[in-house]
C-alpha cells in the first residue's frame, strides 16, 4: 500500500484531548466483464496505480487506502518553557475499490458481493491502523513540554521525530499485514480464489 501524509501544524486554540473521528470516503473505479475471470482481468487493467515495477511499468493494485492528515495545534509559551496544550487531527481516509460498470447476472452479482465485502474488510484494517497511529500522536502531543524553549522549537523537533518514527512503524505494519493476507493461505488469496472458482450458473 502507498500512503500520502500531509502534516500541517496550525497554532490555534482547541480543547485538549477533544474527541475526534476520521472522515471515511469510498471511491470506485469501473470494471467490466461477463464472468469473474473477465472482471478480475479488468481489475488488473484499471486498478489504482501505486508506482512502477522493476520494468518501469505501472504497478496496479486491486484496492487502495489513502489518507490525508492535518492538525490544529495550540503551542503555548509558559515563561521560558513551551507546552503543546492540544493537538486536534483532521483525518480523511479514502478507500478506492472496484465496481462493475454494468448490471451483472444474479449469480455473478452474488459472488461479486462476497468479493467486494472481503476487499473493503481488508482495506478497513489498513484504515484502523491509520486511526490508531493518529490516536497515538494525539496522546503523545497533548501536554508535550520542553524547558528553555521560548520559541517552541524543541517541542516541534521532538514531535517531528516522533511522527517520523510512528509513520514508519505504521507503514511497516501495513506492509506486514499485506504480506500475510496475500501470502500462502492468506485471506486475500482465498478471497480471490473463491471469486474465480467455478463459472457462475444463472
Beta strands, then each sheet from edge to edge (+ up, - down):
strand 1: 23-31
strand 2: 49-52
strand 3: 58-60
strand 4: 64-78
strand 5: 81-100
strand 6: 144-146
sheet 1: 1+ 5+ 4-
sheet 2: 1+ 5+ 6-
sheet 3: 2+ 3-
end
